[in-house]
């Protein structure tokens, strides 16, 4: 199909209104001609139309800029998260995107595979503020780069307050203890812990809380670590490894299986199901974290979920819009984590029925 000046005008108008160009500045005529594979005279005709309609204004240096100030973003906020991250990250991005329009901001998702991924550094250069879901073990050079960027940095899920970055965890210690206390009330003192996530401060803390639980309840349990130092094993490979250990009775099913993350719970359930063993019927399983999926699993999984992110996101965006220095505590813990009473455990107490706790979204 032949690309006309009218087609290009329509595309550029949509891009300008969506705030896709950094600082609302258009690329040069040469760059646009290359992108659309047309002659520069065609690009010039499209730009003349946008100028005459008032969508563009020519700056002193000759560059063209979006002139509709009501649609321009005050701030471009980068939402950085690992490309192999959890479903929670996507849900949080959608929540942020919905709130950002209220503050005339644009949330720019930045997916990165590793710390020195060019997508990370290029994304950092193109935004005004950063909301960061970090990978484990942030290197010192990147801490310095973030500190020297002069941009507001907000860290989710990890405590990086020691570097001067405001940090928030949606999953405080009391959330894990809430789940463990419930399991104890259901008669489970012997618990094995399974981890498939690269070890980090957050995972190490969950391990410590599990160890304290066993000590306080005279319980028994083993820690099974299927993670790599800084990468994720493929789920199919993890399933095969777990299935082999279950089949050889290396992992016993007489204790409750507790997983540090929801993906670990789903992989273990799949491995056991391959051998004809089902959670809630043949063994008991629970998960620390569920990424809003515990109630959609079959069977539903007993788990504790993250707090509702909306109030925290709103407060942060309000602070960004204010332009004031950060005045709250550098490290904050979310409130009201929700406990999901799933079908994945074999209940051992019969003198009480747990009431369904309302899950807040």
C-alpha positions in Angstrom: 0.0 0.0 0.0 1.3 3.5 -0.9 2.0 5.7 2.2 0.7 9.2 1.7 1.3 12.4 3.6 -2.2 12.1 5.1 -1.4 8.6 6.5 1.8 10.0 8.1 -0.1 13.0 9.5 -2.6 10.6 11.2 0.2 8.4 12.7 2.2 11.3 14.0 -0.9 12.9 15.5 -1.6 9.7 17.4 2.0 9.5 18.6 2.0 13.1 19.8 -1.2 12.7 21.7 0.1 9.5 23.4 3.3 11.3 24.4 5.5 8.8 22.6 8.3 11.3 21.8 10.9 12.3 24.4 10.2 15.9 25.5 7.5 16.0 22.8 10.2 16.6 20.2 9.7 15.1 16.7 12.6 13.3 15.0 14.2 15.0 12.0 12.7 15.0 8.5 15.5 12.6 7.4 14.8 10.2 10.3 11.0 10.2 9.6 11.6 9.7 5.9 13.7 6.7 6.6 11.2 5.3 9.1 8.2 5.6 6.7 10.2 4.8 3.5 9.0 7.9 1.7 10.7 11.0 0.2 11.4 13.9 2.5 9.0 16.0 0.5 6.2 13.7 1.6 7.3 14.1 5.3 7.5 17.9 4.8 3.9 17.9 3.5 2.7 15.9 6.5 4.5 18.2 9.0 3.1 21.3 7.3 -0.4 19.9 7.8 0.4 19.4 11.6 1.8 22.9 11.8 -1.2 24.5 10.2 -3.6 22.5 12.4 -1.8 23.7 15.5 -0.4 20.4 16.6 3.2 21.4 16.2 5.3 24.5 16.9 8.7 25.2 15.5 11.4 25.9 18.1 14.3 28.4 17.8 16.7 25.6 16.7 14.3 24.5 13.9 13.1 21.4 15.7 9.3 20.7 15.8 7.6 20.1 19.1 4.1 19.1 20.2 2.2 22.4 20.9 -0.8 20.9 22.7 0.3 21.5 26.3 -2.9 20.1 27.8 -1.9 16.6 26.4 1.8 16.8 27.3 3.0 14.7 30.3 4.5 16.6 33.2 6.7 13.6 33.9 7.7 10.4 32.2 7.9 7.8 34.9 9.9 4.6 34.0 8.5 1.4 35.5 11.4 -1.0 35.4 11.0 -4.7 35.9 12.7 -8.0 34.8 11.3 -9.5 31.7 11.0 -12.8 33.5 9.2 -11.2 36.4 6.0 -12.1 38.1 2.4 -11.5 36.9 2.2 -9.0 39.9 4.5 -6.7 37.9 2.1 -6.5 35.0 -0.9 -5.9 37.4 1.0 -3.1 39.1 1.9 -1.5 35.8 -1.8 -1.4 34.8 -2.6 0.2 38.2 0.1 2.8 37.7 -0.9 3.6 34.2 -4.5 4.2 35.2 -3.5 6.6 38.0 -0.8 8.4 36.0 -3.3 10.2 33.7 -4.8 11.9 36.7 -1.4 13.5 37.4 -0.6 14.2 33.7 2.2 11.7 33.9 3.1 8.8 31.5 4.2 5.4 32.8 6.8 4.0 30.5 7.4 0.2 31.0 11.1 -0.8 30.7 11.7 -4.6 30.5 15.3 -5.7 31.2 17.0 -9.1 31.3 20.1 -8.4 33.3 21.7 -5.4 35.2 23.9 -4.3 32.3 21.1 -4.7 29.7 21.2 -1.7 27.4 17.4 -1.5 27.8 18.0 -0.5 31.4 20.5 2.2 30.9 18.7 3.6 27.8 15.5 3.6 29.7 17.1 5.4 32.6 18.3 8.2 30.3 14.8 8.7 28.7 12.6 9.1 31.8 12.3 11.7 34.6 11.7 9.3 37.5 12.1 5.6 38.1 10.0 3.0 39.8 12.2 -0.1 40.1 11.5 -3.8 40.6 15.1 -4.9 40.9 16.7 -8.2 40.2 18.6 -9.8 43.1 22.1 -8.5 44.0 22.2 -5.0 42.5 25.8 -4.2 41.5 27.7 -1.2 43.1 28.3 0.5 39.8 24.5 0.6 39.1 23.8 2.0 42.6 26.2 4.8 41.8 24.6 5.4 38.4 21.2 5.6 39.9 22.4 7.9 42.7 24.1 10.2 40.2 21.2 10.3 37.8 19.5 13.1 39.8 16.2 11.4 39.3 13.7 10.2 41.9 14.2 6.4 42.4 11.5 4.3 44.2 12.3 0.7 44.8 9.5 -2.0 45.2 9.9 -5.3 46.8 13.4 -4.8 48.2 14.8 -2.5 50.9 17.4 -0.3 49.3 17.0 2.5 51.8 20.7 2.1 52.7 21.5 3.6 49.3 19.1 6.5 49.9 16.3 5.1 47.8 12.8 5.2 49.2 11.7 1.5 49.3 8.4 -0.3 49.8 7.6 -3.9 50.3 4.1 -5.2 49.6 5.0 -8.3 51.5 6.2 -7.6 55.1 7.3 -10.1 57.7 3.9 -10.0 59.3 2.4 -11.3 56.1 4.5 -14.5 56.2 3.9 -14.9 59.9 0.2 -14.6 59.3 0.3 -17.6 56.9 2.5 -19.6 59.2 0.3 -18.9 62.3 -2.7 -20.0 60.3 -1.0 -23.3 59.2 0.0 -23.9 62.9 -3.7 -23.5 63.8 -4.6 -26.1 61.3 -2.2 -28.6 62.9 0.9 -28.2 60.7 4.2 -27.9 62.6 6.3 -30.0 60.2 6.8 -28.0 57.0 9.3 -28.4 54.1 10.2 -25.2 52.3 10.8 -25.2 48.5 12.4 -22.3 46.6 12.9 -21.9 42.8 13.9 -18.2 42.9 17.5 -16.9 42.9 18.4 -16.1 46.5 17.9 -12.5 47.5 17.3 -10.6 50.7 13.6 -11.1 50.4 13.9 -14.9 49.9 16.5 -15.2 52.6 14.1 -13.4 55.0 11.3 -15.9 54.2 13.7 -18.8 54.9 14.6 -17.2 58.3 11.0 -16.8 59.2 10.3 -20.4 58.3 13.3 -21.6 60.4 12.0 -19.5 63.4 8.6 -21.1 63.0 10.0 -24.6 63.1 12.1 -23.7 66.2 9.1 -22.1 68.0 6.8 -25.0 67.2 9.3 -27.9 67.7 8.7 -28.7 64.0 10.7 -30.6 61.4 11.4 -29.6 57.9 13.9 -29.5 55.1 14.8 -26.6 52.7 14.8 -27.5 49.1 16.6 -25.0 46.9 16.1 -25.4 43.1 17.4 -22.0 42.2 20.5 -20.8 40.4 22.7 -18.0 41.6 21.2 -15.3 39.4 18.9 -16.9 36.9 15.7 -18.9 36.7 15.7 -22.6 35.7 13.1 -23.4 33.0 9.8 -24.5 34.6 9.8 -27.7 32.5 13.2 -28.7 33.8 12.2 -27.8 37.4 9.1 -30.0 37.0 11.2 -32.9 35.9 13.6 -32.5 38.8 10.9 -32.3 41.4 8.9 -35.2 39.9 12.0 -37.4 40.1 12.6 -36.5 43.7 9.0 -37.1 44.6 9.0 -40.4 42.8 12.1 -41.6 44.6 10.6 -40.3 47.9 13.6 -38.0 48.4 10.9 -35.3 49.0 8.4 -36.8 51.4 4.7 -35.8 51.1 3.9 -36.4 54.8 4.9 -32.8 55.6 3.2 -29.7 54.4 5.0 -28.3 51.3 5.5 -24.5 51.6 6.8 -22.6 48.6 8.6 -19.3 48.8 6.9 -18.0 45.7 3.7 -18.8 43.7 5.5 -20.1 40.6 7.2 -22.7 42.8 3.8 -23.9 44.1 2.4 -24.3 40.6 5.5 -26.2 39.4 5.4 -28.5 42.4 1.7 -29.2 41.9 2.3 -30.1 38.3 5.2 -32.4 39.1 3.1 -34.2 41.8 0.1 -34.4 39.5 2.2 -36.2 36.9 2.6 -39.0 39.5 -1.1 -39.0 40.4 -0.7 -37.0 43.6 -3.0 -34.0 44.2 -2.8 -31.1 46.6 -5.5 -31.1 49.2 -6.2 -34.8 48.6 -2.8 -36.6 48.8 -0.7 -33.9 50.4 -0.8 -30.4 51.7 0.7 -27.3 50.0 0.7 -23.6 50.7 2.5 -20.6 49.1 4.1 -17.4 50.3 2.7 -15.0 47.7 0.2 -15.8 45.0 0.3 -13.0 42.4 -3.5 -12.8 42.6 -3.8 -16.3 41.2 -4.4 -18.5 44.3 -8.1 -18.5 43.8 -7.9 -19.3 40.1 -5.7 -22.4 40.6 -7.1 -26.0 40.6 -7.3 -26.6 43.5 -7.3 -23.2 45.0 -4.0 -22.6 46.9 -3.7 -21.6 50.5 -1.5 -18.5 50.4 -1.0 -14.9 51.6 -1.3 -12.2 49.0 0.3 -8.8 48.5 -1.3 -5.7 49.8 -3.5 -3.5 47.5 -0.9 -1.3 45.7 -3.3 1.5 44.7 -3.0 3.7 47.8 0.8 3.5 47.7 1.0 4.3 44.0 -1.3 7.2 44.4 0.7 8.6 47.3 4.0 8.3 45.3 2.6 10.0 42.2 1.2 12.8 44.4 4.7 13.2 45.8 6.3 13.3 42.4 3.8 15.9 41.2 4.5 18.1 44.3 8.2 18.4 43.5 9.0 18.4 47.2 11.9 16.5 48.9 11.0 13.0 50.3 9.9 13.4 53.9 8.6 9.9 54.8 10.6 7.0 56.1 12.9 5.6 53.5 11.7 2.1 54.1 8.0 1.3 54.3 6.0 -1.9 54.7 2.5 -2.3 53.3 -0.5 -3.1 55.5 -3.4 -5.5 55.1 -2.0 -8.5 53.3 -4.7 -10.9 52.6 -4.9 -14.6 53.6 -6.4 -17.0 51.1 -8.0 -20.1 52.5 -7.5 -22.5 49.6 -8.3 -26.2 49.0 -4.6 -27.2 48.7 -4.3 -28.3 52.4 -5.7 -31.4 54.1 -7.4 -29.8 57.1 -6.4 -31.5 60.4 -8.6 -29.5 62.8 -12.3 -30.0 62.7 -13.5 -28.0 65.6 -13.6 -24.8 63.6 -14.2 -23.6 60.1 -12.2 -20.7 58.9 -14.2 -17.8 57.7 -13.4 -16.6 54.2 -11.4 -13.4 54.4 -12.5 -10.8 51.9 -9.8 -10.3 49.3 -9.2 -6.6 48.5 -8.1 -5.8 45.0 
